[in-house]
Amino acid sequence: MRRIAENNGVRVKAYSGTTGVLLAFNLKPEKRKNILGFAISREILSGRGTGRINWLQGILDFEGSTKGPGELVASNIAPIQKFRWSDYAVYPDTIYAYTIHPVYRSGTNIITANNRRTFLETGPRVEIMTQGFSSEDAIIFNRAVASSQAFSRRFTDLDEQIEKARKAGTLGTKTLPQNALDWLSRGMVERMEEFLNQAKDSRWAIDLAIYEYHLPRLHNAMVEAGKRGVKIRILYHSKKNDNASKENEHLLNTPVIPGAILFPRVTSAIMHNKFVVLSRISNNNNYRAEAVLAGSTNWTENGCYRQANVVHMTRTPGILENYAQMFNTLIQTREDKGATKRAINKNNLIPNSPERFGGFSPRSKFADIQAMAKIISSAKQDVLFATAFKLRSEITDALLGSANDAILRMGIQNSSSAKITGVHRDRTASFTAAALLPRGLEGWLRETTAKQKGSIRIHTKAIVVDVTSETPIIISGSHNFSGSASAKNDENYLIIRRDIDVADVYLCEILRIYDHYRFRFSAKEKRKAGLPTAPPVLAGDDSWTGVYFEEGSLKSLDRIRFSGL
């Protein structure tokens, strides 16, 4: 959902996701003089907390601030000096009203924390409803930022909590206390459980294709489904001398899922799928797919809680058929990867301009890579992405585009890449990698990934093209946009065109991940280069606006695209 409002020379365009609202601003030229930023008030118009009004907050303050490390400051005191801001303290299916107040300095003195001579003007008010989970597509991203100021503020005594839970016997196999895991999940695991719980009895079936099946909580949901008489088939990654395979087989039998039929996918590569087909069973034993759960999320503690991931549930008839047929194909060809590839080449042809398509691999001649690169290269306004690992060159080149073109390009990867990551020479492109503040900066709390297995923080595999237009395209799934994902691994992905609501969920969340890590990556790179990393402070005058109106700059294009000019 998108809404636009204008008043007093200020424009705001709001985009609503499931658990986030993006607000993009613009100013008329005559309103720039002496502006210090924006104060944003939010009123809850439905659901829990109806009638509550508060100021959105930020972590930056003016020079001379005495606020504590990690302490937030209300935007009417320390205004937002950006032309794009997001609110992630929202609930699904809830109506919010945002009023944008331009903040100006009084007089000619530079504003500091000790001299806050400012005044607010009334700007536009925009009402918008966050998305829920009852539509044809229901999408949820976990929070997953244990390496964040918010996590560090909320769980200041984490080590003590872990030790307390261990002594009380409530930690079990978990690496963090349950309240910390719940915060990181942000409802993702609960939605996965609810999806499985739709299968009420023996007239229902659950077909699961899974790479890593290691989370006891989701296994318990499958056990309970088996007890209800649900027909369950599980195809799982099985590779000789492979730790993930050993963990799969251990949990699948601890305890056994009543009535479940288990199919090991024998492969020398990776059975990298993570999808569920939920079906109704007719009286003559025919399966009719009712819903699919897909995305990038492995059934592990890291996948559900620590790594940035997405679960995408859909009820689109054509896609349901794609996934149901593919599951049966995988069962039939589970010991012959070549047969799987031949079946996909023949039966899962990629349309030239797919409106909604469920795609699979392995396939020949990198046909999926070519199709994805073509979609990215068709961008007319913007390209956003969140990816995990090294990309095949066709995808990398398409994401990079032409130097200084008119396409806004913003992306995040799990690790640094010489070609795709960093402050790129192109003034309209900015790419970054996951990073954290292990020592903190002055005024910032120390961040940590303690108790996380491995170093993967971004596991999402999503690309959104022309998201600020009326014809966005989304690519999302388990596919890593790599050569192995195309030619060797079992993968799945969705391509969805012209669905603004779906696009806006991905927009809000990719930008959340991007903005979170962008500053941290920059600070890390400066530290590596021996450059000073003093904490940023708010400008005491209107100089901060200059780069947003500098023709051809990244921030100027960001302002233009997102505010809908």
ZASEDREN-741624 format. One record per residue (C-alpha): residue number from 1; x, y, z. Coordinates in Angstrom, 3 decimals. Layout:
- pos|X|Y|Z
- NUM|X|Y|Z .
...
//
This chain:
- pos|X|Y|Z
- 1|0.000|0.000|0.000 .
- 2|1.228|3.484|-0.851 .
- 3|-0.046|6.890|0.178 .
- 4|1.095|10.445|-0.679 .
- 5|0.414|13.692|1.171 .
- 6|1.644|17.282|0.715 .
- 7|1.380|20.361|2.895 .
- 8|3.347|23.528|3.596 .
- 9|5.979|22.782|0.933 .
- 10|6.677|19.265|2.243 .
- 11|5.797|16.021|0.465 .
- 12|5.709|12.536|1.994 .
- 13|5.210|9.209|0.269 .
- 14|4.524|6.240|2.547 .
- 15|5.062|2.569|1.670 .
- 16|3.724|-0.124|3.989 .
- 17|5.202|-3.548|4.510 .
- 18|4.160|-6.161|7.042 .
- 19|6.300|-4.994|9.943 .
- 20|7.636|-1.722|8.586 .
- 21|6.563|1.599|7.085 .
- 22|8.894|3.572|4.816 .
- 23|8.483|7.364|4.686 .
- 24|10.141|9.343|1.881 .
- 25|10.230|13.154|1.850 .
- 26|10.753|16.048|-0.497 .
- 27|10.977|19.805|0.050 .
- 28|10.200|22.727|-2.177 .
- 29|13.373|24.831|-2.741 .
- 30|12.152|27.749|-0.655 .
- 31|11.675|25.437|2.385 .
- 32|15.341|24.391|2.583 .
- 33|16.747|27.518|4.217 .
- 34|17.591|26.929|7.916 .
- 35|15.940|23.501|7.947 .
- 36|17.440|21.138|10.526 .
- 37|15.528|18.010|9.547 .
- 38|12.171|16.399|10.129 .
- 39|10.270|15.559|13.291 .
- 40|7.865|12.665|12.773 .
- 41|4.876|11.986|14.991 .
- 42|2.980|8.702|14.763 .
- 43|-0.573|8.015|15.873 .
- 44|-2.005|4.494|16.104 .
- 45|-5.494|4.480|14.563 .
- 46|-6.447|0.789|14.989 .
- 47|-5.506|-2.331|16.900 .
- 48|-3.403|-2.405|20.030 .
- 49|-2.528|0.998|21.395 .
- 50|-5.241|2.839|19.452 .
- 51|-5.019|6.572|20.101 .
- 52|-1.407|6.520|21.250 .
- 53|0.774|9.299|19.783 .
- 54|4.561|9.411|19.980 .
- 55|7.584|10.900|18.249 .
- 56|9.760|8.615|16.148 .
- 57|13.325|8.468|17.422 .
- 58|16.873|8.410|16.093 .
- 59|20.325|7.713|17.514 .
- 60|22.051|10.903|16.332 .
- 61|22.061|14.190|18.237 .
- 62|23.641|17.610|17.876 .
- 63|27.238|18.364|18.857 .
- 64|27.757|18.356|22.628 .
- 65|25.087|15.791|23.450 .
- 66|25.387|14.028|26.799 .
- 67|23.046|11.167|25.934 .
- 68|24.176|7.693|26.951 .
- 69|25.636|5.072|24.575 .
- 70|22.923|3.695|22.289 .
- 71|20.305|6.034|23.772 .
- 72|17.638|7.191|21.322 .
- 73|16.435|10.799|21.011 .
- 74|12.955|11.909|19.953 .
- 75|12.878|13.512|16.510 .
- 76|11.238|16.710|17.813 .
- 77|14.426|17.240|19.842 .
- 78|16.995|15.784|17.426 .
- 79|15.348|15.873|13.976 .
- 80|15.869|13.302|11.236 .
- 81|18.443|14.635|8.768 .
- 82|17.524|12.287|5.952 .
- 83|14.927|12.330|3.189 .
- 84|13.960|8.737|3.896 .
- 85|13.091|7.193|7.266 .
- 86|11.477|3.936|8.338 .
- 87|9.364|2.861|11.280 .
- 88|9.865|-0.778|12.277 .
- 89|7.985|-0.569|15.579 .
- 90|4.683|-1.359|13.867 .
- 91|2.318|-4.324|13.819 .
- 92|0.707|-6.056|10.833 .
- 93|-2.860|-5.132|9.831 .
- 94|-2.750|-1.828|11.709 .
- 95|-3.553|1.733|10.596 .
- 96|-1.044|4.472|11.431 .
- 97|-1.010|8.220|10.828 .
- 98|2.312|10.024|10.390 .
- 99|2.683|13.797|10.526 .
- 100|5.911|15.195|9.107 .
- 101|7.069|18.437|10.776 .
- 102|9.949|20.375|9.179 .
- 103|12.229|21.643|11.965 .
- 104|13.964|25.041|11.622 .
- 105|16.559|26.919|13.621 .
- 106|15.721|30.258|15.232 .
- 107|18.258|32.957|14.544 .
- 108|21.640|32.520|12.915 .
- 109|23.586|30.553|15.540 .
- 110|24.650|26.985|14.816 .
- 111|22.438|24.572|16.741 .
- 112|24.122|22.379|19.355 .
- 113|22.876|20.152|22.141 .
- 114|23.301|23.136|24.468 .
- 115|21.552|25.565|22.126 .
- 116|18.385|23.989|20.781 .
- 117|16.686|27.173|19.572 .
- 118|14.421|25.488|17.050 .
- 119|10.802|25.535|16.008 .
- 120|8.522|23.042|14.254 .
- 121|6.119|23.716|11.433 .
- 122|3.160|21.521|10.568 .
- 123|3.647|19.451|7.446 .
- 124|1.686|16.688|5.731 .
- 125|-0.211|13.936|7.518 .
- 126|-0.440|10.544|5.845 .
- 127|-2.511|7.535|6.941 .
- 128|-1.484|4.040|5.915 .
- 129|-2.289|0.452|6.895 .
- 130|0.397|-2.155|7.318 .
- 131|-0.082|-5.421|5.475 .
- 132|-1.283|-8.631|7.087 .
- 133|-1.228|-12.336|6.335 .
- 134|-4.626|-12.971|4.749 .
- 135|-3.792|-11.939|1.170 .
- 136|-2.800|-14.202|-1.707 .
- 137|0.813|-13.554|-0.742 .
- 138|1.833|-13.311|2.917 .
- 139|5.453|-12.391|3.579 .
- 140|7.445|-12.095|6.764 .
- 141|11.103|-11.303|7.371 .
- 142|12.736|-12.082|10.675 .
- 143|14.481|-9.286|12.571 .
- 144|17.792|-11.197|12.731 .
- 145|19.970|-8.254|13.754 .
- 146|21.667|-9.534|16.882 .
- 147|24.546|-7.314|15.695 .
- 148|22.480|-4.162|16.307 .
- 149|22.070|-1.273|18.711 .
- 150|18.457|-2.331|19.362 .
- 151|19.531|-5.838|20.411 .
- 152|22.351|-4.461|22.559 .
- 153|19.937|-2.030|24.271 .
- 154|17.295|-4.675|24.886 .
- 155|19.602|-7.467|26.061 .
- 156|22.275|-5.626|28.030 .
- 157|22.831|-8.586|30.358 .
- 158|22.735|-11.324|27.719 .
- 159|25.563|-13.394|29.173 .
- 160|23.847|-13.368|32.573 .
- 161|20.527|-14.382|30.963 .
- 162|22.206|-17.275|29.144 .
- 163|23.822|-18.529|32.338 .
- 164|20.547|-18.146|34.279 .
- 165|18.626|-20.112|31.633 .
- 166|21.329|-22.778|31.568 .
- 167|21.161|-23.237|35.336 .
- 168|17.353|-23.313|35.257 .
- 169|17.440|-25.977|32.549 .
- 170|15.382|-23.861|30.127 .
- 171|18.133|-23.226|27.575 .
- 172|18.164|-26.782|26.202 .
- 173|19.780|-26.938|22.769 .
- 174|19.203|-23.205|22.196 .
- 175|22.161|-20.825|22.205 .
- 176|20.124|-17.827|23.417 .
- 177|17.254|-17.425|25.909 .
- 178|13.809|-17.768|24.366 .
- 179|12.919|-14.090|24.817 .
- 180|15.973|-13.104|22.753 .
- 181|15.106|-15.665|20.065 .
- 182|11.510|-14.416|19.941 .
- 183|12.725|-10.841|19.405 .
- 184|15.014|-11.957|16.577 .
- 185|12.258|-14.072|14.980 .
- 186|9.777|-11.165|14.930 .
- 187|6.946|-13.664|14.434 .
- 188|8.544|-15.676|11.614 .
- 189|8.695|-18.994|13.452 .
- 190|5.184|-18.491|14.794 .
- 191|3.891|-17.926|11.245 .
- 192|5.630|-21.085|10.080 .
- 193|3.966|-23.017|12.892 .
- 194|0.582|-21.514|12.027 .
- 195|1.082|-22.528|8.400 .
- 196|1.731|-26.150|9.416 .
- 197|-1.157|-26.105|11.888 .
- 198|-3.619|-25.447|9.046 .
- 199|-3.337|-29.171|8.320 .
- 200|-6.012|-30.285|10.766 .
- 201|-6.438|-33.998|10.173 .
- 202|-6.084|-36.940|7.784 .
- 203|-7.758|-34.941|4.991 .
- 204|-4.649|-32.778|4.801 .
- 205|-1.100|-33.331|3.579 .
- 206|2.234|-31.627|4.213 .
- 207|5.030|-32.092|1.665 .
- 208|8.346|-30.626|2.801 .
- 209|11.533|-30.257|0.742 .
- 210|14.299|-29.057|3.064 .
- 211|18.034|-28.497|3.063 .
- 212|18.648|-28.083|6.805 .
- 213|16.117|-29.564|9.218 .
- 214|17.671|-28.762|12.584 .
- 215|15.171|-26.713|14.627 .
- 216|13.402|-28.758|17.341 .
- 217|10.544|-26.255|17.599 .
- 218|9.493|-26.775|13.962 .
- 219|10.109|-30.508|14.254 .
- 220|7.664|-30.535|17.169 .
- 221|5.065|-28.874|14.927 .
- 222|5.587|-31.636|12.359 .
- 223|5.301|-34.317|15.064 .
- 224|2.016|-32.793|16.235 .
- 225|0.734|-32.747|12.641 .
- 226|1.569|-36.427|12.367 .
- 227|-0.356|-37.127|15.559 .
- 228|-3.389|-35.413|13.984 .
- 229|-3.235|-37.894|11.112 .
- 230|-1.846|-35.454|8.539 .
- 231|-0.159|-37.199|5.608 .
- 232|3.485|-36.110|5.686 .
- 233|6.269|-36.584|3.152 .
- 234|9.710|-35.092|3.699 .
- 235|12.438|-34.867|1.089 .
- 236|15.687|-33.859|2.767 .
- 237|19.294|-33.143|1.830 .
- 238|21.369|-36.301|2.123 .
- 239|25.025|-36.304|1.252 .
- 240|27.754|-38.714|2.281 .
- 241|29.961|-37.508|5.160 .
- 242|27.979|-34.277|5.401 .
- 243|27.254|-32.753|8.826 .
- 244|24.013|-31.073|7.719 .
- 245|22.734|-34.437|6.464 .
- 246|23.621|-36.138|9.740 .
- 247|21.774|-33.473|11.723 .
- 248|18.763|-33.833|9.405 .
- 249|18.533|-37.561|9.996 .
- 250|19.045|-37.208|13.731 .
- 251|16.243|-34.688|14.281 .
- 252|13.854|-36.396|11.851 .
- 253|13.981|-39.388|14.165 .
- 254|14.042|-37.572|17.532 .
- 255|11.211|-38.316|17.958 .
- 256|9.825|-39.970|14.856 .
- 257|7.022|-38.082|13.088 .
- 258|3.969|-40.390|13.175 .
- 259|3.170|-41.769|9.719 .
- 260|5.733|-39.597|7.921 .
- 261|7.479|-40.952|4.826 .
- 262|11.086|-39.778|4.573 .
- 263|12.957|-39.471|1.273 .
- 264|16.688|-38.752|1.357 .
- 265|17.750|-36.716|-1.669 .
- 266|21.005|-38.392|-2.665 .
- 267|23.187|-35.732|-4.257 .
- 268|26.805|-34.708|-4.711 .
- 269|25.686|-31.056|-4.689 .
- 270|23.080|-29.471|-2.383 .
- 271|19.375|-30.142|-2.059 .
- 272|18.969|-26.480|-1.216 .
- 273|15.158|-26.174|-1.292 .
- 274|13.192|-24.940|1.706 .
- 275|9.536|-25.168|0.726 .
- 276|6.318|-26.696|1.987 .
- 277|3.257|-27.633|-0.064 .
- 278|0.060|-27.736|1.987 .
- 279|-2.663|-29.837|0.298 .
- 280|-6.213|-31.060|0.822 .
- 281|-6.855|-34.715|0.081 .
- 282|-10.082|-35.647|-1.710 .
- 283|-12.166|-38.763|-1.098 .
- 284|-10.492|-40.478|-4.065 .
- 285|-7.053|-39.625|-2.625 .
- 286|-6.190|-36.761|-5.008 .
- 287|-4.026|-33.979|-3.603 .
- 288|-5.086|-30.367|-4.225 .
- 289|-2.458|-27.803|-3.239 .
- 290|-3.894|-25.026|-1.048 .
- 291|-0.789|-23.037|-0.124 .
- 292|2.980|-22.969|-0.482 .
- 293|5.562|-21.745|2.011 .
- 294|8.855|-20.842|0.334 .
- 295|11.692|-18.340|0.741 .
- 296|15.273|-18.418|1.973 .
- 297|14.836|-19.781|5.492 .
- 298|16.455|-23.013|6.627 .
- 299|14.828|-24.788|9.554 .
- 300|17.687|-24.008|11.920 .
- 301|18.277|-21.660|14.824 .
- 302|20.611|-19.566|12.676 .
- 303|18.160|-19.540|9.763 .
- 304|15.101|-18.562|11.755 .
- 305|16.669|-16.229|14.280 .
- 306|20.212|-15.067|13.493 .
- 307|20.493|-14.727|9.707 .
- 308|18.371|-12.239|7.757 .
- 309|15.776|-14.391|5.970 .
- 310|12.320|-14.308|4.426 .
- 311|9.341|-16.667|4.455 .
- 312|7.001|-16.154|1.507 .
- 313|3.617|-17.875|1.633 .
- 314|1.422|-17.865|-1.457 .
- 315|-1.951|-19.173|-2.612 .
- 316|-1.544|-18.302|-6.313 .
- 317|-3.065|-21.276|-8.226 .
- 318|-0.410|-21.510|-10.956 .
- 319|2.442|-21.368|-8.469 .
- 320|0.769|-23.989|-6.274 .
- 321|0.670|-26.335|-9.246 .
- 322|4.346|-25.629|-10.023 .
- 323|5.451|-26.542|-6.518 .
- 324|3.197|-29.578|-6.127 .
- 325|4.438|-31.015|-9.421 .
- 326|8.049|-30.259|-8.545 .
- 327|7.819|-32.017|-5.202 .
- 328|6.578|-35.168|-6.916 .
- 329|9.316|-34.871|-9.526 .
- 330|11.947|-34.591|-6.802 .
- 331|10.583|-37.688|-5.089 .
- 332|10.610|-39.671|-8.330 .
- 333|14.121|-38.567|-9.334 .
- 334|15.671|-38.326|-5.860 .
- 335|18.517|-40.689|-6.755 .
- 336|19.152|-39.266|-10.232 .
- 337|19.999|-35.561|-10.395 .
- 338|20.315|-35.760|-14.173 .
- 339|16.714|-36.926|-14.425 .
- 340|15.664|-33.985|-12.236 .
- 341|17.443|-31.541|-14.530 .
- 342|15.878|-33.054|-17.652 .
- 343|12.405|-32.842|-16.108 .
- 344|12.911|-29.175|-15.170 .
- 345|14.258|-28.318|-18.635 .
- 346|11.174|-29.872|-20.182 .
- 347|8.384|-28.942|-17.767 .
- 348|9.461|-25.694|-16.071 .
- 349|10.114|-23.385|-19.004 .
- 350|10.676|-19.771|-17.990 .
- 351|8.255|-17.369|-19.736 .
- 352|9.673|-14.296|-21.470 .
- 353|7.691|-11.914|-19.233 .
- 354|6.316|-13.952|-16.345 .
- 355|3.576|-12.342|-14.247 .
- 356|3.796|-15.003|-11.529 .
- 357|6.142|-17.925|-11.898 .
- 358|7.535|-20.646|-9.655 .
- 359|10.933|-21.677|-10.996 .
- 360|13.287|-24.522|-10.164 .
- 361|16.791|-25.805|-10.780 .
- 362|19.097|-27.505|-11.636 .
- 363|18.653|-26.723|-15.305 .
- 364|20.820|-26.528|-18.428 .
- 365|22.655|-23.609|-20.054 .
- 366|22.034|-21.267|-17.122 .
- 367|18.602|-20.413|-18.505 .
- 368|17.406|-19.112|-15.132 .
- 369|20.471|-16.886|-14.712 .
- 370|19.940|-15.461|-18.187 .
- 371|16.267|-14.757|-17.467 .
- 372|17.045|-13.084|-14.129 .
- 373|19.818|-10.955|-15.639 .
- 374|17.412|-9.860|-18.364 .
- 375|14.850|-8.777|-15.769 .
- 376|17.460|-6.792|-13.825 .
- 377|18.775|-5.155|-17.003 .
- 378|15.238|-4.053|-17.889 .
- 379|15.184|-1.660|-14.900 .
- 380|14.045|1.851|-15.678 .
- 381|14.070|3.383|-12.186 .
- 382|15.781|1.290|-9.530 .
- 383|17.314|-2.023|-8.481 .
- 384|17.452|-3.212|-4.855 .
- 385|18.896|-6.501|-3.676 .
- 386|19.930|-8.562|-0.662 .
- 387|22.092|-11.574|-1.494 .
- 388|24.274|-13.971|0.440 .
- 389|27.156|-15.283|-1.635 .
- 390|29.203|-14.838|-4.795 .
- 391|27.006|-14.119|-7.815 .
- 392|27.380|-15.404|-11.339 .
- 393|28.908|-12.748|-13.609 .
- 394|25.720|-12.151|-15.623 .
- 395|23.884|-11.194|-12.416 .
- 396|26.759|-9.066|-11.139 .
- 397|27.013|-7.154|-14.413 .
- 398|23.262|-6.579|-14.537 .
- 399|23.221|-5.284|-10.948 .
- 400|26.126|-2.938|-11.659 .
- 401|24.572|-1.627|-14.874 .
- 402|26.215|1.243|-16.738 .
- 403|28.306|3.789|-14.877 .
- 404|26.350|6.847|-13.743 .
- 405|23.138|5.743|-15.386 .
- 406|19.758|6.993|-14.189 .
- 407|19.010|3.796|-12.251 .
- 408|19.133|3.947|-8.454 .
- 409|21.067|0.829|-7.349 .
- 410|21.279|-0.215|-3.689 .
- 411|22.298|-3.602|-2.399 .
- 412|23.649|-5.629|0.480 .
- 413|25.680|-8.847|0.439 .
- 414|26.791|-11.112|3.241 .
- 415|30.487|-10.601|2.552 .
- 416|32.742|-8.222|0.677 .
- 417|33.231|-8.658|-3.053 .
- 418|35.758|-6.638|-5.002 .
- 419|33.269|-6.032|-7.782 .
- 420|29.903|-5.567|-6.112 .
- 421|30.565|-4.268|-2.603 .
- 422|31.621|-0.978|-1.102 .
- 423|31.359|2.662|-2.038 .
- 424|31.124|2.153|-5.762 .
- 425|32.545|4.678|-8.223 .
- 426|29.105|5.074|-9.770 .
- 427|27.419|8.011|-8.037 .
- 428|23.983|6.425|-8.447 .
- 429|24.960|3.022|-7.007 .
- 430|25.826|2.004|-3.464 .
- 431|26.556|-1.540|-2.337 .
- 432|27.578|-2.764|1.079 .
- 433|28.384|-5.876|3.105 .
- 434|27.293|-7.114|6.509 .
- 435|29.336|-5.674|9.374 .
- 436|28.980|-4.779|13.043 .
- 437|30.530|-2.526|15.687 .
- 438|32.489|-5.064|17.775 .
- 439|34.091|-2.336|19.888 .
- 440|31.408|0.285|19.490 .
- 441|31.975|3.974|18.824 .
- 442|31.661|6.792|21.280 .
- 443|27.951|7.055|21.989 .
- 444|27.262|3.626|20.457 .
- 445|26.891|0.290|22.216 .
- 446|29.166|-2.649|21.449 .
- 447|27.511|-5.120|19.059 .
- 448|28.074|-8.861|18.936 .
- 449|27.258|-12.054|17.083 .
- 450|28.096|-14.206|20.091 .
- 451|26.563|-17.691|20.080 .
- 452|25.954|-17.594|16.325 .
- 453|27.252|-20.487|14.277 .
- 454|29.322|-19.252|11.354 .
- 455|29.576|-15.727|9.937 .
- 456|26.497|-15.568|7.670 .
- 457|24.340|-12.579|8.625 .
- 458|22.594|-11.977|5.294 .
- 459|20.956|-15.136|3.938 .
- 460|18.128|-13.498|1.982 .
- 461|18.178|-14.031|-1.785 .
- 462|15.961|-11.288|-3.193 .
- 463|16.155|-8.782|-6.026 .
- 464|13.509|-6.125|-6.648 .
- 465|13.413|-4.156|-9.898 .
- 466|11.593|-0.831|-10.350 .
- 467|10.098|-1.083|-6.882 .
- 468|9.197|2.627|-6.796 .
- 469|7.180|2.283|-10.013 .
- 470|3.724|0.862|-10.644 .
- 471|5.263|-2.201|-12.346 .
- 472|7.756|-3.707|-9.884 .
- 473|9.308|-7.161|-10.337 .
- 474|10.373|-9.379|-7.433 .
- 475|12.708|-12.388|-7.552 .
- 476|12.931|-14.297|-4.269 .
- 477|13.642|-17.806|-3.056 .
- 478|16.453|-20.188|-2.179 .
- 479|18.393|-19.489|-5.400 .
- 480|21.740|-17.754|-4.725 .
- 481|22.022|-16.379|-8.290 .
- 482|25.191|-18.434|-8.729 .
- 483|26.426|-20.988|-11.220 .
- 484|25.983|-23.819|-8.727 .
- 485|22.442|-22.702|-7.889 .
- 486|21.555|-22.848|-11.570 .
- 487|23.362|-25.969|-12.791 .
- 488|23.922|-28.207|-9.765 .
- 489|21.728|-27.543|-6.743 .
- 490|18.046|-28.176|-6.142 .
- 491|16.589|-24.662|-5.851 .
- 492|13.301|-22.787|-6.103 .
- 493|12.345|-19.156|-6.621 .
- 494|9.366|-16.910|-7.277 .
- 495|9.130|-14.215|-9.942 .
- 496|6.260|-11.800|-9.296 .
- 497|5.464|-8.834|-11.514 .
- 498|3.138|-5.853|-11.007 .
- 499|2.174|-6.614|-7.399 .
- 500|2.823|-3.400|-5.473 .
- 501|1.872|-4.837|-2.086 .
- 502|4.351|-7.700|-2.412 .
- 503|7.020|-5.328|-3.707 .
- 504|6.546|-2.952|-0.781 .
- 505|7.156|-5.686|1.791 .
- 506|10.447|-6.519|0.098 .
- 507|11.281|-2.818|-0.291 .
- 508|10.838|-2.054|3.412 .
- 509|12.852|-5.055|4.524 .
- 510|15.722|-4.876|2.034 .
- 511|16.191|-1.215|2.937 .
- 512|16.065|-2.106|6.636 .
- 513|18.935|-4.547|6.163 .
- 514|20.802|-2.213|3.807 .
- 515|20.535|0.865|6.021 .
- 516|21.457|-1.131|9.121 .
- 517|24.719|-2.413|7.678 .
- 518|25.664|0.540|5.469 .
- 519|27.028|2.709|8.265 .
- 520|28.738|-0.241|9.954 .
- 521|30.429|-1.326|6.741 .
- 522|31.663|2.218|6.111 .
- 523|33.046|2.474|9.651 .
- 524|34.783|-0.892|9.240 .
- 525|36.367|0.144|5.949 .
- 526|37.585|3.435|7.453 .
- 527|39.104|1.598|10.383 .
- 528|40.889|-0.811|8.035 .
- 529|42.295|2.155|6.115 .
- 530|43.470|3.832|9.320 .
- 531|41.017|6.709|8.932 .
- 532|39.266|8.337|11.909 .
- 533|35.882|6.880|12.839 .
- 534|34.411|9.578|15.027 .
- 535|30.687|9.085|15.670 .
- 536|28.474|11.194|13.406 .
- 537|26.490|14.115|14.781 .
- 538|23.654|16.211|13.388 .
- 539|24.496|19.333|11.426 .
- 540|23.614|22.554|13.264 .
- 541|22.376|24.252|10.086 .
- 542|20.864|23.363|6.703 .
- 543|24.159|22.191|5.149 .
- 544|23.084|18.554|5.468 .
- 545|20.544|19.047|2.651 .
- 546|23.129|19.913|-0.002 .
- 547|23.975|16.407|-1.172 .
- 548|20.250|15.557|-1.468 .
- 549|19.868|18.253|-4.116 .
- 550|23.191|17.722|-5.874 .
- 551|22.320|16.684|-9.418 .
- 552|23.417|13.151|-10.247 .
- 553|24.276|12.147|-6.679 .
- 554|23.095|8.931|-5.068 .
- 555|21.220|10.751|-2.307 .
- 556|19.520|13.071|-4.768 .
- 557|18.302|10.141|-6.844 .
- 558|17.248|8.363|-3.635 .
- 559|15.094|11.401|-2.730 .
- 560|13.592|11.660|-6.208 .
- 561|12.777|7.975|-6.620 .
- 562|11.325|7.228|-3.212 .
- 563|9.312|10.429|-2.850 .
- 564|7.716|9.665|-6.213 .
- 565|8.782|12.765|-8.135 .
//
